[in-house]
Amino acid sequence: MPETPPPSARAKVLWLARLEYRFHSWRERRARRRGHKPTVTPFPGYAGPDWVRVLGRVMIVPPVKRTESGEYASVRGWRSFVAVPIGYAQVTVTIGGIEHEVVADRGGVIDTRLPARLEPGWRTFTMSVEGGEPIETRAFVVGPDVDFGIVSDVDDTVMVTSLPRPLLAAWNSFVVDEHARQPVPGMAVLLERVVRDHPGAPLVYLSTGAWNIAPTLMRFLRRHVFPPGALLLTDWGPTHDRWFRSGKAHKLSNLRRLAQEFPHVRWLLIGDDGQHDDEIYTTFTDEHPQNVVAVAIRRLSPAEAVLAGGRTAVNDHAAAAVPWVSDIDGAGLLERLEDAGVLSTG
């Protein structure tokens, strides 16, 4: 559990959080005076047979140029970070012809669970704000007979970012677009193979990255032919009791939520040794051994480890209740998972 700050520190953090909200409110008023309108940026979610986890963010974004194909021109990360979030915006979510009114949080993020009965697989619905044009989004509905799922980290697991190093993280987030980011070799093939071997299995990309980078991340995944999946990111800035949100707490809370929402699903957990994935997955496996089929940890190369600020200590999992494998890339992890009997050979 994260250490609880003293009352004086909590008061300072609460004050900073209020200041952040006031600053965004001022930016919102200024943007509206310039004629800009809020919009919803949807993120792919997931669902059960009678509910949907709806994800998105309400923002006023700077105008962007469209390409001849009609798609938005490549937008570097900084544009997402200077977008104005609309705190506590009221959003209309329409699923199966039924409208639901939901309220975003103070950072404009929508993360809510709504009732709906949908068939398994990818299903679409719409979101709109302030009577604007409905924006189509989608969620992957997990069938009641599905017993296998995949959770994958993003940074240095599917995409080489060296995120723990602050200056390089800022460069990747604010300057470089998805064309300049490099995929981890073999990871797209590994994930595609796992999804193909388990029809109907949900895939969840779980990252400590900010929601601001979600559009860039989704373009990157499509460009490098990663299979589609739900996206669970976090938000930057202070909370009511912390200077910054805890990435470890974010990952663990979402893993625990998945175990609660899908008690019949056993998850293949994929991460790397450049952050805290081994520790997080160890904790979750100890708590929910019945919900883990295997853990696959990608080992960073020496150069990547230097850029990432080193490796975290990886525990000895020889006596683990589930297979625990590691290798340097997706091809190696695929072989190790086949050797462990988690994936079929061939």
C-alpha positions in Angstrom: 0.0 0.0 0.0 1.3 3.5 -0.7 2.5 5.5 2.3 -0.2 7.9 3.6 1.2 11.5 3.6 0.9 13.6 6.8 -2.1 15.9 7.2 0.0 19.0 6.3 1.2 17.4 3.1 -2.3 16.2 2.2 -3.6 19.8 2.6 -0.9 21.0 0.2 -1.8 18.4 -2.4 -5.5 19.2 -2.1 -4.7 22.8 -2.6 -2.6 22.0 -5.6 -5.4 19.8 -7.1 -7.9 22.7 -6.7 -5.4 25.1 -8.3 -5.0 22.7 -11.2 -8.8 22.5 -11.7 -9.1 26.3 -11.6 -6.4 26.7 -14.2 -8.1 24.2 -16.5 -11.4 26.1 -15.9 -9.8 29.4 -16.9 -8.4 27.7 -20.1 -11.8 26.3 -20.9 -13.5 29.7 -20.6 -10.8 31.2 -22.8 -11.2 28.5 -25.5 -15.0 28.9 -25.5 -14.6 32.6 -26.1 -12.5 31.8 -29.1 -15.4 29.7 -30.5 -13.9 26.3 -29.8 -16.3 23.5 -28.9 -15.8 20.5 -26.6 -15.7 17.0 -28.0 -15.4 13.5 -26.7 -12.3 11.5 -27.5 -13.4 7.9 -27.1 -11.2 5.0 -26.0 -11.9 1.3 -26.6 -13.4 -0.4 -23.5 -14.6 -3.8 -22.6 -17.9 -5.4 -21.4 -19.6 -8.3 -19.9 -22.9 -9.9 -21.1 -25.0 -7.2 -19.3 -22.8 -4.2 -18.8 -20.2 -2.0 -20.6 -17.1 -0.2 -19.2 -17.2 3.1 -21.1 -14.0 5.1 -21.5 -13.2 8.5 -23.0 -12.2 12.1 -22.3 -14.0 15.4 -22.9 -11.7 18.1 -24.2 -11.4 21.2 -26.3 -8.6 20.5 -28.7 -6.7 22.9 -30.9 -7.8 22.8 -34.5 -5.9 20.2 -36.6 -5.5 19.9 -40.3 -7.1 17.0 -42.0 -5.4 14.9 -44.7 -6.7 14.3 -48.1 -7.9 10.9 -46.9 -10.1 12.6 -44.4 -8.2 11.3 -41.4 -6.5 13.7 -38.9 -3.0 14.6 -39.8 -0.3 13.2 -37.6 -0.4 15.0 -34.3 2.6 15.0 -32.1 2.2 14.2 -28.4 2.4 17.9 -27.3 -0.9 18.7 -28.9 -2.7 16.1 -26.8 -1.1 17.6 -23.6 -2.1 21.2 -24.4 -5.8 20.2 -25.1 -8.2 21.7 -22.5 -9.9 19.0 -20.4 -13.5 19.8 -19.5 -14.1 18.8 -15.9 -17.4 17.4 -14.8 -18.9 17.6 -18.3 -22.2 15.9 -18.9 -21.9 13.2 -21.6 -24.7 11.3 -23.3 -23.8 7.7 -24.0 -26.2 5.8 -26.3 -26.0 2.0 -26.2 -28.5 -0.1 -28.1 -30.8 2.9 -28.6 -30.9 3.7 -24.8 -29.4 7.0 -23.6 -27.4 7.3 -20.4 -26.3 10.6 -18.9 -22.8 10.3 -17.2 -20.5 12.9 -15.8 -16.7 13.1 -16.4 -14.3 13.6 -13.6 -12.5 16.8 -12.9 -9.9 15.9 -15.5 -12.5 15.3 -18.2 -12.1 11.5 -18.0 -15.1 9.2 -18.5 -14.7 5.8 -16.8 -18.1 4.4 -16.0 -20.0 1.1 -16.1 -23.4 1.1 -17.7 -26.0 -1.6 -18.1 -26.4 -3.1 -21.6 -27.0 -6.5 -23.2 -24.7 -7.0 -26.1 -23.5 -10.0 -28.1 -19.9 -11.1 -27.6 -17.2 -9.5 -29.7 -16.6 -5.9 -30.7 -19.7 -3.7 -30.4 -20.2 -0.1 -31.2 -22.1 2.7 -29.5 -22.0 6.5 -29.4 -21.0 9.4 -27.0 -21.7 13.1 -27.3 -21.3 16.2 -25.2 -23.4 19.4 -25.2 -25.7 18.2 -28.0 -22.7 17.8 -30.3 -22.2 15.3 -33.1 -22.3 11.7 -31.7 -18.8 10.1 -31.7 -18.7 6.4 -32.3 -16.7 4.2 -30.0 -16.6 0.5 -29.2 -16.1 -2.1 -26.5 -15.1 -5.8 -26.5 -17.8 -7.9 -25.0 -16.5 -11.0 -23.2 -18.8 -14.0 -23.7 -19.9 -16.0 -20.6 -18.0 -19.1 -21.9 -14.6 -17.3 -22.4 -12.0 -18.4 -19.8 -8.8 -16.9 -21.2 -7.7 -13.3 -21.5 -4.5 -11.2 -22.1 -3.3 -8.1 -20.2 -0.3 -6.4 -21.7 1.8 -3.5 -20.5 2.7 -0.9 -23.2 5.9 1.0 -22.4 9.0 -1.1 -23.2 6.7 -4.2 -23.7 5.0 -3.4 -27.0 6.6 0.0 -27.7 10.2 1.1 -27.0 9.8 4.3 -25.0 12.4 4.1 -22.1 9.6 5.9 -20.1 11.2 5.9 -16.6 13.9 8.3 -17.8 12.3 11.7 -17.3 13.9 13.7 -20.1 13.5 10.9 -22.7 9.9 10.4 -21.5 9.2 14.1 -22.1 10.7 13.9 -25.6 8.6 10.8 -26.5 5.4 12.3 -25.1 5.6 15.9 -26.2 7.7 15.9 -29.4 7.8 12.5 -31.2 4.8 11.2 -33.1 3.9 7.6 -33.5 5.8 7.3 -36.8 9.1 7.7 -34.9 8.3 5.2 -32.1 9.6 1.7 -32.5 7.7 -1.5 -31.7 9.3 -4.2 -29.6 10.4 -6.9 -32.1 7.9 -9.8 -32.3 5.4 -8.5 -29.8 2.7 -7.9 -32.4 3.1 -11.5 -33.7 3.0 -12.8 -30.1 -0.2 -11.0 -29.2 -1.8 -11.9 -32.6 -0.9 -15.6 -32.0 -2.4 -15.6 -28.5 -5.6 -14.0 -29.7 -5.9 -16.4 -32.7 -5.4 -19.4 -30.4 -8.1 -18.2 -28.0 -11.1 -16.9 -30.0 -13.2 -14.5 -28.0 -10.4 -13.7 -25.5 -10.3 -10.1 -24.4 -7.0 -8.2 -24.8 -6.4 -5.3 -22.4 -3.5 -2.8 -22.9 -2.7 -1.7 -19.3 -0.3 1.2 -19.0 0.8 3.9 -16.5 0.8 6.3 -19.4 -1.5 9.4 -19.4 -4.8 9.4 -21.2 -3.4 12.3 -23.2 -1.3 9.9 -25.3 -4.2 7.6 -26.0 -4.8 8.8 -29.6 -1.1 8.5 -30.4 -1.0 5.1 -28.8 -4.0 3.8 -30.8 -2.5 5.0 -34.1 0.8 3.3 -33.2 -0.9 0.0 -32.4 -2.8 0.1 -35.7 0.2 1.1 -37.7 2.3 -1.8 -36.4 -0.6 -4.4 -36.7 -1.1 -5.1 -33.0 -4.5 -6.7 -32.4 -7.1 -4.3 -31.1 -7.9 -4.3 -27.4 -9.3 -2.2 -24.5 -7.1 0.7 -23.3 -6.6 1.4 -19.6 -4.4 4.4 -19.0 -4.2 6.9 -16.1 -4.2 10.7 -15.5 -1.4 13.0 -14.6 -1.4 15.5 -11.8 -2.3 15.6 -8.1 -5.1 13.8 -6.4 -6.8 14.5 -3.1 -3.9 12.9 -1.2 -1.0 12.5 -3.5 1.3 14.8 -5.6 1.2 12.3 -8.5 -1.0 9.3 -9.2 0.6 6.0 -8.4 1.3 3.9 -11.5 1.6 0.7 -9.5 -1.7 1.3 -7.7 -3.3 2.0 -11.1 -2.2 -1.3 -12.5 -3.0 -3.3 -9.4 -6.4 -1.8 -9.0 -7.3 -2.5 -12.6 -6.1 -6.1 -12.4 -8.1 -6.7 -9.3 -11.1 -5.2 -11.0 -10.7 -7.5 -13.9 -10.6 -10.5 -11.6 -13.8 -9.3 -9.9 -15.6 -8.6 -13.1 -14.5 -11.8 -14.9 -14.0 -14.4 -12.1 -14.1 -17.2 -14.7 -11.2 -15.8 -16.8 -7.6 -16.7 -16.4 -5.2 -14.0 -17.6 -1.9 -14.1 -19.4 0.1 -11.2 -18.0 2.7 -9.6 -20.2 5.2 -7.0 -19.1 8.9 -6.1 -18.8 11.6 -5.8 -16.2 12.2 -2.0 -16.8 9.5 -0.9 -14.4 7.5 -2.7 -11.7 5.6 -5.3 -13.7 7.3 -8.3 -12.0 6.4 -7.0 -8.6 2.8 -6.1 -9.6 2.2 -9.4 -11.3 3.7 -11.3 -8.3 1.3 -9.5 -6.0 -1.7 -10.1 -8.2 -0.8 -13.8 -8.7 -0.4 -14.3 -5.0 -3.9 -12.7 -4.4 -5.7 -14.3 -7.3 -3.8 -17.5 -8.4 -7.0 -18.8 -10.0 -7.2 -15.8 -12.3 -3.6 -16.1 -13.8 -2.7 -18.7 -16.5 0.9 -17.5 -16.9 3.3 -14.4 -16.7 5.6 -13.4 -19.5 8.3 -10.8 -18.7 10.3 -9.2 -21.5 14.0 -8.6 -20.5 15.3 -5.2 -21.6 18.5 -5.1 -23.6 21.6 -3.6 -21.8 21.2 -0.4 -23.8 17.4 -0.2 -23.1 18.1 -0.8 -19.4 20.5 2.1 -19.3 18.0 4.4 -20.9 15.2 3.1 -18.7 17.3 3.8 -15.6 18.1 0.2 -14.9 16.1 -3.0 -14.3 13.9 -3.9 -11.4 14.8 -7.0 -9.5 13.0 -10.0 -10.8 12.0 -12.6 -8.2 12.8 -16.3 -8.4 9.6 -17.8 -9.6 10.7 -21.4 -9.8 8.1 -22.4 -7.3 5.4 -20.2 -8.7 1.9 -21.7 -9.0 1.8 -20.6 -12.7 4.3 -20.6 -15.5 6.6 -17.6 -15.3 8.8 -17.0 -18.4 11.1 -14.3 -19.7 13.0 -13.5 -22.9 14.3 -10.5 -24.8 11.5 -10.1 -27.4 8.2 -11.4 -28.6 9.6 -14.3 -30.6 11.5 -15.5 -27.5 8.5 -15.2 -25.2 6.4 -17.1 -27.8 8.8 -20.0 -27.6 8.9 -19.9 -23.8 5.1 -19.9 -23.6 5.0 -22.9 -26.0 7.6 -24.7 -24.0 5.5 -24.1 -20.8 2.4 -25.5 -22.5 0.5 -22.2 -22.3 0.3 -21.9 -26.1 0.1 -24.8 -28.6 3.2 -25.5 -30.7 3.3 -24.9 -34.4 
